[in-house]
Amino acid sequence: ASKRVERLGAFPLPVEVIPLATARVVRQFAAMGGQAAVRRRSDGAPLVTDNGQHIVDVRGLVIDDPLGFESAVNQWPGVVTVGVFAHQKADVCLLGTPEGVQTITY
């Protein structure tokens, strides 16, 4: 329940990026007012996905138009996918609350 928000951006947004494009994508998020950083392993090395990509976590964004935002960022060279999933949104949310599971349908 603590992760339910009215507007996306309260939590870091994961973006999967081709390593060669990581610095460029970080700069593009900075131009939007976001603070992007490569997710790192405990030894300080970049976390690498099973596809050989980096994960960039972006903080400080306010995403008023999730569909438009996802569409735009997915078009950036080097971006594999962005963790918004507005194009594949869920029809049902099972939300854990202190009172039990709340079912929300959209």
Sine and cosine of phi, psi and omega as CSV:
sin_phi,cos_phi,sin_psi,cos_psi,sin_omega,cos_omega
0.00,0.00,-0.49,0.87,-0.04,-1.00
-0.93,0.36,-0.26,0.96,-0.01,-1.00
-0.99,-0.12,0.00,1.00,0.05,-1.00
-0.97,0.23,0.81,-0.59,-0.03,-1.00
-0.73,-0.68,0.38,-0.93,0.07,-1.00
-0.97,0.24,-0.52,0.85,-0.08,-1.00
-0.66,-0.75,0.68,-0.74,0.03,-1.00
-0.93,0.37,0.56,-0.83,0.04,-1.00
0.80,-0.60,-0.18,0.98,0.00,-1.00
-0.94,0.33,-0.41,0.91,-0.01,-1.00
-0.87,-0.50,0.41,-0.91,0.03,-1.00
-0.85,0.53,0.65,-0.76,0.01,-1.00
-0.99,-0.16,0.86,-0.51,0.05,-1.00
-0.99,0.15,0.69,-0.72,0.04,-1.00
-0.73,-0.68,0.80,-0.59,0.04,-1.00
-1.00,0.03,0.78,-0.63,-0.16,-0.99
-0.72,-0.70,0.63,-0.78,0.13,-0.99
-0.90,0.43,0.75,-0.66,-0.09,-1.00
-0.78,0.63,-0.65,0.76,-0.02,-1.00
-0.88,0.47,-0.44,0.90,-0.05,-1.00
-0.99,-0.16,0.02,1.00,-0.12,-0.99
-0.84,0.54,-0.77,0.63,-0.04,-1.00
-0.87,0.49,-0.64,0.77,0.00,-1.00
-0.91,0.42,-0.69,0.73,0.00,-1.00
-0.91,0.41,-0.64,0.77,0.06,-1.00
-0.86,0.51,-0.68,0.74,0.03,-1.00
-0.91,0.42,-0.62,0.78,0.00,-1.00
-0.91,0.42,-0.65,0.76,0.06,-1.00
-0.92,0.40,-0.60,0.80,0.05,-1.00
-0.87,0.48,-0.63,0.78,0.03,-1.00
-0.91,0.42,-0.39,0.92,0.04,-1.00
-1.00,-0.01,-0.03,1.00,-0.03,-1.00
1.00,-0.09,0.10,0.99,0.00,-1.00
-1.00,-0.06,0.39,-0.92,0.09,-1.00
-0.92,-0.39,0.95,-0.30,-0.06,-1.00
-0.96,-0.26,0.66,-0.75,0.03,-1.00
-0.61,-0.79,0.60,-0.80,0.05,-1.00
-0.93,0.36,0.75,-0.67,0.08,-1.00
-0.93,0.36,0.70,-0.71,-0.10,-1.00
-0.86,-0.51,0.47,-0.88,0.10,-0.99
-0.97,0.24,0.12,-0.99,-0.01,-1.00
-0.90,0.45,-0.40,0.92,0.02,-1.00
-1.00,0.02,0.07,1.00,0.04,-1.00
1.00,-0.04,-0.20,0.98,0.02,-1.00
-0.96,0.27,0.48,-0.88,0.04,-1.00
-0.86,0.50,0.66,-0.76,0.13,-0.99
-0.94,0.34,0.74,-0.67,-0.01,-1.00
-0.90,-0.43,0.78,-0.63,0.00,-1.00
-0.95,0.30,0.15,-0.99,0.04,-1.00
-0.90,0.43,-0.26,0.96,0.06,-1.00
-1.00,-0.09,0.07,1.00,0.01,-1.00
0.99,0.14,0.30,0.95,-0.05,-1.00
-0.97,-0.23,0.20,-0.98,0.11,-0.99
-0.99,-0.11,0.43,-0.90,0.18,-0.98
-0.95,-0.31,0.80,-0.60,0.08,-1.00
-0.95,-0.31,0.81,-0.58,0.06,-1.00
-0.99,-0.16,0.79,-0.61,-0.09,-1.00
-0.91,-0.41,0.82,-0.57,0.04,-1.00
-0.92,-0.39,0.32,-0.95,0.13,-0.99
0.99,0.11,0.21,0.98,0.04,-1.00
-1.00,-0.08,0.49,-0.87,0.21,-0.98
-0.88,-0.48,0.91,-0.42,-0.11,-0.99
-0.95,-0.30,1.00,-0.07,-0.01,-1.00
-0.99,0.13,-0.44,0.90,-0.03,-1.00
-0.82,-0.57,0.99,0.17,-0.07,-1.00
-0.83,0.56,-0.65,0.76,-0.02,-1.00
-0.90,0.44,-0.75,0.66,0.02,-1.00
-0.91,0.42,-0.65,0.76,0.02,-1.00
-0.88,0.47,-0.76,0.65,0.00,-1.00
-0.87,0.50,-0.70,0.72,0.01,-1.00
-0.87,0.49,-0.70,0.71,-0.04,-1.00
-0.92,0.39,-0.76,0.65,-0.06,-1.00
-0.92,0.40,-0.60,0.80,0.03,-1.00
-0.90,0.43,-0.28,0.96,0.03,-1.00
-1.00,0.03,-0.20,0.98,0.00,-1.00
-0.92,0.39,0.71,-0.70,0.07,-1.00
-0.85,0.52,0.76,-0.65,0.03,-1.00
0.99,-0.15,-0.30,0.95,0.02,-1.00
-0.99,0.14,0.80,-0.60,0.05,-1.00
-1.00,0.05,-0.76,0.65,0.06,-1.00
-0.31,-0.95,0.43,-0.90,0.01,-1.00
-0.89,-0.46,0.64,-0.77,-0.12,-0.99
-0.99,0.17,0.64,0.77,0.05,-1.00
-1.00,-0.08,-0.71,0.70,0.04,-1.00
0.87,0.49,0.57,0.82,0.04,-1.00
-0.94,0.34,-0.49,0.87,0.02,-1.00
-0.97,0.24,-0.31,0.95,-0.01,-1.00
-0.82,-0.57,0.70,0.71,-0.12,-0.99
-0.92,0.39,0.44,-0.90,-0.01,-1.00
-0.98,0.21,0.44,-0.90,0.10,-1.00
-1.00,-0.07,-0.37,0.93,-0.05,-1.00
-0.69,-0.72,0.65,-0.76,0.11,-0.99
-0.85,-0.53,0.80,-0.60,0.12,-0.99
-0.98,-0.20,0.95,-0.31,-0.13,-0.99
-0.96,-0.28,0.88,-0.48,0.04,-1.00
-0.97,0.23,0.82,-0.58,0.01,-1.00
-0.79,-0.62,0.25,-0.97,0.07,-1.00
-0.86,0.52,-0.42,0.91,0.01,-1.00
-1.00,0.02,-0.09,1.00,-0.03,-1.00
0.82,-0.57,-0.21,-0.98,-0.03,-1.00
-0.99,0.15,0.78,-0.62,0.07,-1.00
-0.96,-0.28,0.76,-0.65,0.04,-1.00
-0.99,-0.16,0.83,-0.55,0.01,-1.00
-0.88,-0.47,0.83,-0.56,0.05,-1.00
-0.95,-0.32,0.57,-0.82,-0.03,-1.00
-0.90,-0.44,0.00,0.00,0.00,0.00
